[in-house]
Amino acid sequence: MRPPIRLRRRLEATGEQLALRVWGFPWLSRVTLGGLVLVVTAMGLLPETRPQLLISLVTMAVVLGLYQIRLRHGPDPASYHVPLRE
């Protein structure tokens, strides 16, 4: 997955028109990312919210682990055939 800031720069460099223009780019994206880092850091530092952060990180690790297992051992998504409704 490419970060949106880099991806947008690459698309603009090729001259491709973007379907949705976001105001405040790229500063609003950076401020939002900084806010998220601040919240997660605060959750790690405050004893009342630390268990929620740890449970969330464990849940994320389990989901990512299961996703990796599915990628390696599951069916190829390109082999799926979804019939069209008429």
VENPE-V631198 format. One record per backbone hydrogen bond with DSSP energy under -1.0 kcal/mol. CO is the residue of the C=O (numbers start at 0). NH is the residue of the N-H. E is the energy in kcal/mol with one decimal. If there is no record, write none. Layout:
[[CO | NH | E] [CO | NH | E]]
//
This chain:
[[2 | 6 | -2.5] [3 | 7 | -2.5] [4 | 8 | -1.8] [5 | 9 | -2.2] [6 | 10 | -2.4] [7 | 11 | -2.6] [8 | 12 | -1.9] [9 | 13 | -1.3] [10 | 15 | -1.7] [23 | 27 | -3.7] [25 | 29 | -1.9] [26 | 30 | -2.6] [27 | 31 | -2.2] [28 | 32 | -2.2] [29 | 33 | -2.4] [30 | 34 | -2.3] [31 | 35 | -2.2] [32 | 36 | -2.2] [33 | 37 | -2.3] [34 | 38 | -2.3] [35 | 39 | -2.4] [36 | 40 | -2.4] [37 | 41 | -2.5] [38 | 42 | -2.3] [39 | 43 | -1.8] [40 | 44 | -1.6] [41 | 45 | -2.4] [45 | 49 | -1.3] [48 | 52 | -1.9] [49 | 53 | -2.6] [50 | 54 | -2.6] [51 | 55 | -2.2] [52 | 56 | -2.5] [53 | 57 | -2.5] [54 | 58 | -2.5] [55 | 59 | -2.5] [56 | 60 | -2.3] [57 | 61 | -2.4] [58 | 62 | -2.5] [59 | 63 | -2.6] [60 | 64 | -2.3] [61 | 65 | -2.7] [62 | 66 | -2.2] [63 | 67 | -2.2] [64 | 68 | -2.1] [65 | 69 | -2.4] [66 | 70 | -2.4] [67 | 71 | -2.0] [68 | 72 | -2.6] [69 | 73 | -2.2] [75 | 78 | -2.1] [76 | 79 | -1.2]]
//
